[in-house]
């Protein structure tokens, strides 16, 4: 054993206040030596970079399936044009079943809202038609409307 500080033996034989070679620090930043053969501070070795060829396979999160674009179109168009939502929703559901894509919830929501919109439009049209025919019939029978 050498006659050095016992803490230097514990940590690889180098003292922290002196650069490589045991010479005292002569004003060099971070205790390094100019043009030394070995860098004072090397980046830590963490192993291979994942994603590089030859790197081990990582067990991360599985990739989510792609969302079917027609399912999104069905959902968005359900608030504007119900018939388009129903048509694109049915097409999206058949594509999702065939390809395994995501977006089944969007397609179903588009179908449900689309059919509800069509139902409301039909009820509104029937009520309007009944009122129109009632008013026209009343006007015809009272003589306010002549043919």
Buried (B, 14 or more C-beta within 10 A) or exposed (E): EEEEEEEBEEEEEBBEEEBBEEEEEEEEEEBBBEEEEEEEEEEEEEEEEEEEEEEEEEEEEEEEEEBBBBBBBBBBBBEEBBEBBBBBBBBBBEBBEEEEBBBBEBBBBBBBBBBEBBEEEEEEEEEEEEEEEEEEEEEEEEEEEEE
